[in-house]
């Protein structure tokens, strides 16, 4: 190689150096664009996960209230029936919102679809959770207190599993910024327990 360079005049050596420099810049530019695109994709995935989590939170906040009112109703406070029915309508609306956001973001956050038969995703498919809610709200006034509590708790547990699944699939707990990581970790791990 050095013997070949010695035969070149200064102009050719300069041109050869510029070509090598441009090739190196092109390669670095390519890898920078690939890295940027990966970060953009991860950010889009996180945004989709946050949108999904926001809708899950709406549902998750109202179910314990429904459980409490139902428990009081089933233990003899019949004046709460209208309030329970109104709350069920609100929860139905939130579940419709969850269903629509699931259809929009299913491919982004890879929520478990109906055709999956993976053991880990049993019970956390949004359609199954909505069916459980529909069954609970339809049969509520025919249940006893312990059956109602068990059904509500199972529904809450499945919603929490869905929240955790969506958070993991959208890379929310894998953020490199420590503040954001701690916030999303708390959102996905500790707040559902409160």
N, C-alpha and C positions, 0 to 999 in steps of 0.2 A: 504494500500500500504506500509506504513512504517512497519507494522507488518510482511509483506512478505519479505521486505528487511532485517529485522533483522535476519531472519532465514538463509540468504545467507552468505557464507564466503566471505572473502575479494577478492579472485580471481573471484568469481561469480559476486560480486558487480562491480568489475572493468570491467568485460566482459559486464555486463548489461549497464554500463555507456558508453563504447565504442560503443555498438550497438545503443544506443540512439543518440550519437554524430554522427555516420555515417548516421543514418536516417535523422537527421537535416541537415547534409551536403548535402545529396542526394536531399532533398526538396529544399534547397537553390540553388543548382546547376541546378535543373530543372527550377526554376523560372528565374534564370540568363540566361539560354539558350533560354527560351521563350521570355524574354525581348530583348535579342540580335537578335533573329530571327525577332522580330517585327521591331526593328530599321533597320535591313538589308532590310526588305521588304519596309519600308518607304523610305529608301535611293534609292532603285531600282525604286520606283515609282517616286521620285523626278527626277532621272536621265532620266527616260522615258519622263516625262513632259518637261524637259529642251530640250531634243532632238526634241520633237514635237513643242515646242515654237520656237526653232531655225528655223524650216522649215516654220512655220507660219510667222515669221519675214521676211524671204526672200520674201514671197508673199506680205506681207503688205508694205514693203519698195518700191516695184515697182508699185503698183496700183496707188498711188497719182501722180507719174511721168507720168503714162499712162493717167490719168485723165487730167493732165495739157496739155500734147501733144495733146490729143484728142480735148480738148476745143479750143486750138489754131488752130488745123486743121479745126474744124467745124466752126470756125469764119473766115475762108478764107485763112489760110496759108497751101496751098495744097502741099508744098514741104516737109511737115512732114510725109506724108503717109508711105514712106519707113521706116522711123525711128519708127513709130508706129507699123508697121508690125514686125519689128525686136524685139521691146520690147514685143510685144504680144507673140512671140516665146519664149523669155526668161521666161515670166510669165507662159506660158503653161508648160515649163519644171519645174518651181518651183511648180506648181500645181500637176504635176505628182509626184514630190518628196513628196509633202504633202499627196497625195493619197497613195503612197507606205508606208510612215511612219505611216499613219493611219491604214493601214492593219496590219502592224507589231505590233503597240503599242495600237491598239483599246482595247484589253482586259486589258492592263495594266492601261491605263488612262481613260477607260470607256467612250470613245467618243460616242456620240449618234449615234446609228446605224440606218439604214433605216427603221427598223421595229418598232422603238419607235414612239409612238404617244403622247408624253408628250409635253404639251404646251410650257414649258420652253426651250425645245430643238429645237423648230421649227426655221428653218432658220440657225441653226448653225451646221447642219450635213455637214461634209466635202463634201459629194457627191452633196448636194444641192448648196453649195457655188461654187463648180467646174462647175456645170450646169449653174449657174448664170453668171459665168465668160465666159463660152463658148458662151452663148447667147449674152452677151455684146460684146465680141470680134468679133463675127460673124456679128452682126447687127450695129456695131459702125458707119460705114460710111453712114448709112441710118438714123441716129438719128440727132436731133438738139442739140444745146449746153446744154439746160436745161435738156433734157431727158438724155443726156450723164452724166451730173453732178449728177443727181438723181440716175441713175443706179450705177455709181461709188461709190457714198456715201453709198448706200445701201449695196454694196459689201464690202466696208471697214468696215461698222458697223457690218456686219455678221462675218467678219474675226476677228474683235475685240472681239465679243461675244464668238467665238470659242476659242480664246486665253484665255479669262477669264475663260471659262468653263474648258479647259484643265488644266490651272493653279490650279483651285480649286480642280479638281478631282485628280490631282497628288500631292496634299498637299503642293504645293510650298509656298502658303502664310501662312502655319501653322508651319513653321520651328521654333524650339525653340531657335536657335542661333539668337540674336537680329540683328547682322550685315547681316546675310543671309536673315532674315525675311524682313528687310528694303530694301534690294536689290531686292528680288523677288516681294515685294509689289510694288516697283517703276516700275519694269519691266511689271507687269500685270496691274497696275492701271494708272500710269502717262505717261509712254512712248508711249502707243498707241495713246494718245491724241496729242502728239507732231508732 
